[in-house]
């Protein structure tokens, strides 16, 4: 019995020694190592920072028309390097939330995501942490090592369409991350995805919202609401206008003009139009109202009428019996044209009280002493600053002019620096005491690197002999606003499909 046990021990030892490779036996090949397990990718960490890298709770673009730049920092929490790309890819979060509430997407965005907020764009900088400077050659992908980060210098703008009573909003950020060593390991960081094609209904999948890291993929911003009240409701955009000081509303037809007082209460942000008016008689034969040009103090109004056969005509309520046209029926306006010019008004009210008629081939000024229009040496006019400086055109270039010895001769000050006319031609407006010229904002790009065509109104600086535009001195108050005036602004859709709402001028950004 003892011999049998000893023999078993010797045999077992021999087998173990051979398996260890110490002997000369061939034996079986060792098993291949198991493939590494696939890493379950998690979303990037997002941080909202100011330009000094201080954490902030929200992006503050409170004032309507304002624009600011912040840093949106993305950090890789994964244990492997990842590629990050497709920033601002489609996310159907708002569509799903609207369906849950039983409202339209437009209604949801109007009340839960302030419409008219420009985000998802950036500017390129030379900073080393700029995601654009960390992109791989020929791609829009950023390679982030574990714990590494990059920042988009995010461009936010308030276009002034927050018609809700809220001032703070959150929106999801969306993008894609992928394992550069795997053809299949990627993650679309979206709250909700969509599948299906019409005529079949779309199917939305929001299961990501319950996964780790997805609840933190939101940014917060602040935008002041437009929540004032008014009984000021013009029936249509023609034949109605408000004085620059905000105190008078003019409403004209082809036979008469009515002037109503406007009373603004800044405490309650309420605008009230008087029920009674002062009536003025005007006469237009065979023409329709085109535009009203109200004096800055509301004391009088120039009424423009137009017909294809008879062309333009003008009359002023201070002198309602004198009709001005191209010389066919009334008093002569040298550069009155019989065609509509470039789809925007030919008349220009200067902030100094002057009135001009301009067609692009010549600019004529009204002389209240002789009660006639006089041809000037300015080719075209965009506006007149409160200091009397004329912003016009000479040899096709925007320029500034000073008053000469008489109305017919203006002194060329110099070309308007930093101005680039948009493709649709020169367009100007007045806010406060300055003329603003419409042009494209340079340097804004989508996260994909493609340029963004965003228009803004740039303040024309004429103080101390200047004639220039500063490229960071602009307001994004858009054409959806009915009129820019000193105490408040009135807002509605471009097609006048929504009621007018009141905005306190203190909540509006007019530039630097």
C-alpha angles and dihedrals in degrees: 000000000000090000091055093052092048091049091052092052092050092049092049092050091050093052091049093051093050092049089055092064095242094120133061096253119122099225125171122308115260114256117264115258114263115255114259114266117256113256114238102230119222128197122273121263112254125209128182110216138172119233089271090057094251114146114247131193096222143358105259113214094145100147117080110244093023129131129195138172123227136167121254105195123200120197126188111233094176121108091235135053114268139192114235121200145129092067111186092021116165114293118181095200095119092047092054093044090051091052091051090053093044094238136114121272089243091055092047093051091046092054105027103026113034107240117226096041113134112214136137090069132098145180124246115240135180092241117125092228092056108116089220089062092051097051118121116251113278094005141079091230124118118208109216121188118212107294093007123127144188133192136223111216090227121211116215124184133179110218092181106249102122100125095166128095092242127095103187124063140171129212131181123250116221134195143130130256126190142182104247090211095054129065093203108032107095138124130213104212100211130128093221133017129195134221136176132057133239136298080041115068118258117255117217124205117197098166090120089074091075095048125100115277098010096098088063094056095097133100126205128217137177125225125167115241128239100232108142123126131230141166087208104118116155111199095228139351094259121086096012133097144147128233119251093246090056095235102105138051120199123200118182139182130181090275107034147008126220123203118205129188118239121207119196122196108199092190094062096023089234129147121200127190117209117243094223126065144188111246127217126186120228131167132213120174114212097342136110127224111269108172143341121226110196123199111247091250093043093242094130142356136220111221119205122200130184143190130172092236100041101029123209129342133180135205131176123215090224088063105020098169096060112086118196121201141137092298099275100104112358142014115334125259106191098216100029107140128205095219132070108260119224095320095279132092121289094203121085125196111204119220085234090062097259122135125214139183116209134177103173092260096068143351121227125193127208115240108207091196097059092025091227140107118255127202113237133198091251116104097208136350132218101177149316122245120226089257089062097254110145119222106204144127133276122182089349095305126111110245146159126250134194125213112271131202091291142003094273097058124057122177117238109235098180146281119307102255123224093011121135116179115228118241092258091061136252116334125174139177138182128243122169109326098334143080115235124204122210115235141141120280107239127223102026115133136176116245086259089063095250115134120254120223103219121162126209139169112254121205115241110224114209100155118122093012095305126146105182151109121229109220094223095043107090145109127226095212098140136207090272087083115092097210140351112226137163102253102035145344128240117219134196138138118287091250092048089242095137130058118265115262130195127236123189112237087230088068094052127090113220097176131266 
